Amino acid sequence: MFEAVYYTVDSIDGDYANLRRDGDVSGETKLVARALLPAEIEVGSRIKYEMMQYSMEA
C-alpha cells in the first residue's frame, strides 16, 4: 500500500505549479500541470498526493 505524500505549492507559473515535498531539505521542486491539481490552489496551499490523485489538504 502506498502512503500519502504531502506537498506545498511553492510557485505557480501559468499552466504549471512547482510543488515542494514536505520535509524535503534539498530544495528540489516538482513541476506539475495545473490541470492535475485542484482548481483552488494558490501559493502556500498544502496538497496531498495519494493513489495517483492530488487533493487539497485541510
Biopython code that builds the backbone (N, CA, C, O; Angstrom):
import numpy as np
from Bio.PDB.StructureBuilder import StructureBuilder

atoms = [
    (1, "MET", "N", (0.848, -1.182, 0.000)),
    (1, "MET", "CA", (0.000, 0.000, 0.000)),
    (1, "MET", "C", (0.890, 1.241, 0.000)),
    (1, "MET", "O", (1.920, 1.277, 0.673)),
    (2, "PHE", "N", (0.489, 2.239, -0.749)),
    (2, "PHE", "CA", (1.251, 3.476, -0.844)),
    (2, "PHE", "C", (0.806, 4.459, 0.228)),
    (2, "PHE", "O", (-0.375, 4.545, 0.566)),
    (3, "GLU", "N", (1.772, 5.196, 0.754)),
    (3, "GLU", "CA", (1.469, 6.239, 1.726)),
    (3, "GLU", "C", (1.203, 7.546, 0.995)),
    (3, "GLU", "O", (1.723, 7.767, -0.099)),
    (4, "ALA", "N", (0.411, 8.396, 1.585)),
    (4, "ALA", "CA", (0.159, 9.717, 1.017)),
    (4, "ALA", "C", (1.440, 10.543, 1.114)),
    (4, "ALA", "O", (2.206, 10.418, 2.070)),
    (5, "VAL", "N", (1.657, 11.387, 0.108)),
    (5, "VAL", "CA", (2.787, 12.301, 0.089)),
    (5, "VAL", "C", (2.213, 13.714, 0.116)),
    (5, "VAL", "O", (1.248, 14.008, -0.589)),
    (6, "TYR", "N", (2.793, 14.574, 0.914)),
    (6, "TYR", "CA", (2.291, 15.931, 1.071)),
    (6, "TYR", "C", (3.252, 16.932, 0.452)),
    (6, "TYR", "O", (4.470, 16.811, 0.578)),
    (7, "TYR", "N", (2.676, 17.923, -0.222)),
    (7, "TYR", "CA", (3.443, 18.971, -0.885)),
    (7, "TYR", "C", (2.864, 20.329, -0.504)),
    (7, "TYR", "O", (1.711, 20.442, -0.086)),
    (8, "THR", "N", (3.700, 21.358, -0.661)),
    (8, "THR", "CA", (3.254, 22.737, -0.534)),
    (8, "THR", "C", (3.503, 23.406, -1.876)),
    (8, "THR", "O", (4.555, 23.216, -2.485)),
    (9, "VAL", "N", (2.531, 24.192, -2.337)),
    (9, "VAL", "CA", (2.685, 24.904, -3.606)),
    (9, "VAL", "C", (3.715, 26.016, -3.397)),
    (9, "VAL", "O", (3.491, 26.956, -2.635)),
    (10, "ASP", "N", (4.834, 25.889, -4.083)),
    (10, "ASP", "CA", (5.944, 26.832, -3.959)),
    (10, "ASP", "C", (5.751, 28.032, -4.881)),
    (10, "ASP", "O", (6.022, 29.169, -4.493)),
    (11, "SER", "N", (5.280, 27.776, -6.107)),
    (11, "SER", "CA", (5.016, 28.852, -7.055)),
    (11, "SER", "C", (4.080, 28.346, -8.143)),
    (11, "SER", "O", (3.950, 27.142, -8.365)),
    (12, "ILE", "N", (3.434, 29.288, -8.813)),
    (12, "ILE", "CA", (2.537, 28.965, -9.922)),
    (12, "ILE", "C", (3.009, 29.780, -11.118)),
    (12, "ILE", "O", (3.191, 30.994, -11.032)),
    (13, "ASP", "N", (3.202, 29.085, -12.237)),
    (13, "ASP", "CA", (3.680, 29.736, -13.453)),
    (13, "ASP", "C", (2.804, 29.291, -14.617)),
    (13, "ASP", "O", (3.065, 28.268, -15.249)),
    (14, "GLY", "N", (1.763, 30.073, -14.893)),
    (14, "GLY", "CA", (0.861, 29.734, -15.999)),
    (14, "GLY", "C", (0.123, 28.433, -15.753)),
    (14, "GLY", "O", (-0.629, 28.313, -14.786)),
    (15, "ASP", "N", (0.335, 27.464, -16.620)),
    (15, "ASP", "CA", (-0.363, 26.178, -16.540)),
    (15, "ASP", "C", (0.339, 25.160, -15.646)),
    (15, "ASP", "O", (-0.063, 23.997, -15.599)),
    (16, "TYR", "N", (1.377, 25.582, -14.943)),
    (16, "TYR", "CA", (2.156, 24.667, -14.109)),
    (16, "TYR", "C", (2.330, 25.222, -12.702)),
    (16, "TYR", "O", (2.292, 26.433, -12.480)),
    (17, "ALA", "N", (2.521, 24.314, -11.766)),
    (17, "ALA", "CA", (2.810, 24.691, -10.381)),
    (17, "ALA", "C", (4.049, 23.934, -9.923)),
    (17, "ALA", "O", (4.246, 22.773, -10.281)),
    (18, "ASN", "N", (4.870, 24.589, -9.140)),
    (18, "ASN", "CA", (6.029, 23.957, -8.533)),
    (18, "ASN", "C", (5.652, 23.541, -7.124)),
    (18, "ASN", "O", (5.260, 24.367, -6.301)),
    (19, "LEU", "N", (5.776, 22.250, -6.858)),
    (19, "LEU", "CA", (5.432, 21.706, -5.548)),
    (19, "LEU", "C", (6.694, 21.308, -4.812)),
    (19, "LEU", "O", (7.601, 20.708, -5.390)),
    (20, "ARG", "N", (6.750, 21.647, -3.519)),
    (20, "ARG", "CA", (7.872, 21.253, -2.669)),
    (20, "ARG", "C", (7.379, 20.186, -1.698)),
    (20, "ARG", "O", (6.414, 20.398, -0.964)),
    (21, "ARG", "N", (8.048, 19.045, -1.703)),
    (21, "ARG", "CA", (7.647, 17.946, -0.825)),
    (21, "ARG", "C", (7.896, 18.334, 0.627)),
    (21, "ARG", "O", (8.986, 18.788, 0.975)),
    (22, "ASP", "N", (6.895, 18.156, 1.461)),
    (22, "ASP", "CA", (7.026, 18.479, 2.884)),
    (22, "ASP", "C", (8.161, 17.663, 3.501)),
    (22, "ASP", "O", (8.245, 16.449, 3.311)),
    (23, "GLY", "N", (9.021, 18.339, 4.232)),
    (23, "GLY", "CA", (10.128, 17.669, 4.901)),
    (23, "GLY", "C", (11.371, 17.508, 4.053)),
    (23, "GLY", "O", (12.400, 17.050, 4.551)),
    (24, "ASP", "N", (11.301, 17.877, 2.773)),
    (24, "ASP", "CA", (12.457, 17.745, 1.878)),
    (24, "ASP", "C", (13.357, 18.959, 2.046)),
    (24, "ASP", "O", (12.932, 20.088, 1.801)),
    (25, "VAL", "N", (14.582, 18.734, 2.457)),
    (25, "VAL", "CA", (15.513, 19.832, 2.700)),
    (25, "VAL", "C", (16.410, 20.112, 1.496)),
    (25, "VAL", "O", (17.230, 21.028, 1.546)),
    (26, "SER", "N", (16.271, 19.348, 0.424)),
    (26, "SER", "CA", (17.138, 19.520, -0.743)),
    (26, "SER", "C", (16.809, 20.764, -1.551)),
    (26, "SER", "O", (17.639, 21.233, -2.329)),
    (27, "GLY", "N", (15.597, 21.308, -1.374)),
    (27, "GLY", "CA", (15.207, 22.481, -2.143)),
    (27, "GLY", "C", (14.652, 22.157, -3.506)),
    (27, "GLY", "O", (14.275, 23.065, -4.246)),
    (28, "GLU", "N", (14.591, 20.888, -3.860)),
    (28, "GLU", "CA", (14.050, 20.465, -5.157)),
    (28, "GLU", "C", (12.543, 20.686, -5.194)),
    (28, "GLU", "O", (11.855, 20.510, -4.188)),
    (29, "THR", "N", (12.035, 21.076, -6.367)),
    (29, "THR", "CA", (10.603, 21.185, -6.550)),
    (29, "THR", "C", (10.167, 20.248, -7.667)),
    (29, "THR", "O", (10.979, 19.813, -8.484)),
    (30, "LYS", "N", (8.889, 19.949, -7.689)),
    (30, "LYS", "CA", (8.302, 19.064, -8.689)),
    (30, "LYS", "C", (7.350, 19.908, -9.533)),
    (30, "LYS", "O", (6.438, 20.537, -8.995)),
    (31, "LEU", "N", (7.555, 19.927, -10.848)),
    (31, "LEU", "CA", (6.709, 20.681, -11.754)),
    (31, "LEU", "C", (5.507, 19.818, -12.136)),
    (31, "LEU", "O", (5.666, 18.713, -12.655)),
    (32, "VAL", "N", (4.298, 20.335, -11.875)),
    (32, "VAL", "CA", (3.069, 19.579, -12.116)),
    (32, "VAL", "C", (2.096, 20.466, -12.898)),
    (32, "VAL", "O", (1.928, 21.643, -12.582)),
    (33, "ALA", "N", (1.462, 19.890, -13.915)),
    (33, "ALA", "CA", (0.460, 20.625, -14.680)),
    (33, "ALA", "C", (-0.720, 20.971, -13.779)),
    (33, "ALA", "O", (-1.193, 20.133, -13.010)),
    (34, "ARG", "N", (-1.185, 22.200, -13.879)),
    (34, "ARG", "CA", (-2.299, 22.644, -13.025)),
    (34, "ARG", "C", (-3.570, 21.856, -13.304)),
    (34, "ARG", "O", (-4.435, 21.753, -12.434)),
    (35, "ALA", "N", (-3.695, 21.303, -14.495)),
    (35, "ALA", "CA", (-4.875, 20.502, -14.829)),
    (35, "ALA", "C", (-4.988, 19.277, -13.927)),
    (35, "ALA", "O", (-6.080, 18.733, -13.763)),
    (36, "LEU", "N", (-3.881, 18.837, -13.342)),
    (36, "LEU", "CA", (-3.879, 17.671, -12.454)),
    (36, "LEU", "C", (-4.147, 18.049, -10.998)),
    (36, "LEU", "O", (-4.369, 17.181, -10.154)),
    (37, "LEU", "N", (-4.123, 19.348, -10.714)),
    (37, "LEU", "CA", (-4.249, 19.835, -9.342)),
    (37, "LEU", "C", (-5.633, 20.424, -9.103)),
    (37, "LEU", "O", (-6.321, 20.797, -10.053)),
    (38, "PRO", "N", (-6.046, 20.510, -7.839)),
    (38, "PRO", "CA", (-7.329, 21.157, -7.533)),
    (38, "PRO", "C", (-7.338, 22.605, -8.048)),
    (38, "PRO", "O", (-6.331, 23.306, -7.955)),
    (39, "ALA", "N", (-8.463, 23.039, -8.582)),
    (39, "ALA", "CA", (-8.576, 24.365, -9.195)),
    (39, "ALA", "C", (-8.302, 25.499, -8.206)),
    (39, "ALA", "O", (-7.844, 26.567, -8.612)),
    (40, "GLU", "N", (-8.573, 25.287, -6.927)),
    (40, "GLU", "CA", (-8.476, 26.365, -5.939)),
    (40, "GLU", "C", (-7.083, 26.557, -5.345)),
    (40, "GLU", "O", (-6.934, 27.320, -4.390)),
    (41, "ILE", "N", (-6.061, 25.892, -5.878)),
    (41, "ILE", "CA", (-4.725, 26.044, -5.293)),
    (41, "ILE", "C", (-4.213, 27.467, -5.443)),
    (41, "ILE", "O", (-4.581, 28.188, -6.371)),
    (42, "GLU", "N", (-3.364, 27.849, -4.515)),
    (42, "GLU", "CA", (-2.631, 29.111, -4.573)),
    (42, "GLU", "C", (-1.291, 28.863, -3.898)),
    (42, "GLU", "O", (-1.095, 27.832, -3.255)),
    (43, "VAL", "N", (-0.375, 29.806, -4.043)),
    (43, "VAL", "CA", (0.939, 29.657, -3.416)),
    (43, "VAL", "C", (0.740, 29.480, -1.913)),
    (43, "VAL", "O", (0.019, 30.247, -1.276)),
    (44, "GLY", "N", (1.384, 28.466, -1.361)),
    (44, "GLY", "CA", (1.263, 28.157, 0.060)),
    (44, "GLY", "C", (0.242, 27.074, 0.371)),
    (44, "GLY", "O", (0.198, 26.580, 1.498)),
    (45, "SER", "N", (-0.586, 26.691, -0.611)),
    (45, "SER", "CA", (-1.579, 25.626, -0.384)),
    (45, "SER", "C", (-0.874, 24.301, -0.098)),
    (45, "SER", "O", (0.193, 24.019, -0.643)),
    (46, "ARG", "N", (-1.477, 23.515, 0.747)),
    (46, "ARG", "CA", (-0.945, 22.185, 1.055)),
    (46, "ARG", "C", (-1.734, 21.168, 0.233)),
    (46, "ARG", "O", (-2.965, 21.167, 0.233)),
    (47, "ILE", "N", (-0.998, 20.302, -0.468)),
    (47, "ILE", "CA", (-1.577, 19.336, -1.397)),
    (47, "ILE", "C", (-1.220, 17.927, -0.931)),
    (47, "ILE", "O", (-0.106, 17.673, -0.472)),
    (48, "LYS", "N", (-2.177, 17.024, -1.058)),
    (48, "LYS", "CA", (-1.927, 15.610, -0.745)),
    (48, "LYS", "C", (-1.951, 14.831, -2.050)),
    (48, "LYS", "O", (-2.861, 14.996, -2.862)),
    (49, "TYR", "N", (-0.944, 13.977, -2.252)),
    (49, "TYR", "CA", (-0.889, 13.095, -3.416)),
    (49, "TYR", "C", (-1.064, 11.669, -2.911)),
    (49, "TYR", "O", (-0.240, 11.153, -2.155)),
    (50, "GLU", "N", (-2.146, 11.049, -3.340)),
    (50, "GLU", "CA", (-2.450, 9.695, -2.880)),
    (50, "GLU", "C", (-3.219, 8.973, -3.983)),
    (50, "GLU", "O", (-4.141, 9.533, -4.576)),
    (51, "MET", "N", (-2.842, 7.756, -4.246)),
    (51, "MET", "CA", (-3.498, 6.911, -5.249)),
    (51, "MET", "C", (-3.569, 7.636, -6.606)),
    (51, "MET", "O", (-4.599, 7.625, -7.280)),
    (52, "MET", "N", (-2.445, 8.265, -6.984)),
    (52, "MET", "CA", (-2.281, 8.947, -8.265)),
    (52, "MET", "C", (-3.207, 10.135, -8.448)),
    (52, "MET", "O", (-3.525, 10.494, -9.582)),
    (53, "GLN", "N", (-3.654, 10.763, -7.347)),
    (53, "GLN", "CA", (-4.504, 11.941, -7.412)),
    (53, "GLN", "C", (-4.027, 12.985, -6.407)),
    (53, "GLN", "O", (-3.562, 12.663, -5.313)),
    (54, "TYR", "N", (-4.158, 14.235, -6.811)),
    (54, "TYR", "CA", (-3.839, 15.363, -5.929)),
    (54, "TYR", "C", (-5.140, 15.911, -5.340)),
    (54, "TYR", "O", (-6.153, 15.997, -6.034)),
    (55, "SER", "N", (-5.105, 16.277, -4.065)),
    (55, "SER", "CA", (-6.260, 16.891, -3.428)),
    (55, "SER", "C", (-5.776, 17.924, -2.418)),
    (55, "SER", "O", (-4.632, 17.885, -1.968)),
    (56, "MET", "N", (-6.672, 18.850, -2.070)),
    (56, "MET", "CA", (-6.336, 19.873, -1.080)),
    (56, "MET", "C", (-6.313, 19.228, 0.298)),
    (56, "MET", "O", (-7.143, 18.379, 0.623)),
    (57, "GLU", "N", (-5.355, 19.647, 1.086)),
    (57, "GLU", "CA", (-5.253, 19.163, 2.458)),
    (57, "GLU", "C", (-5.802, 20.238, 3.376)),
    (57, "GLU", "O", (-5.361, 21.386, 3.331)),
    (58, "ALA", "N", (-6.744, 19.873, 4.193)),
    (58, "ALA", "CA", (-7.388, 20.849, 5.099)),
    (58, "ALA", "C", (-6.478, 21.236, 6.241)),
    (58, "ALA", "O", (-6.861, 22.042, 7.089)),
]
sb = StructureBuilder()
sb.init_structure("model")
sb.init_model(0)
sb.init_chain("A")
sb.init_seg("    ")
for serial, (resi, resn, name, xyz) in enumerate(atoms, 1):
    if name == "N":
        sb.init_residue(resn, " ", resi, " ")
    sb.init_atom(name, np.array(xyz, "f"), 0.0, 1.0, " ", f" {name:<3s}", serial, name[0])
structure = sb.get_structure()
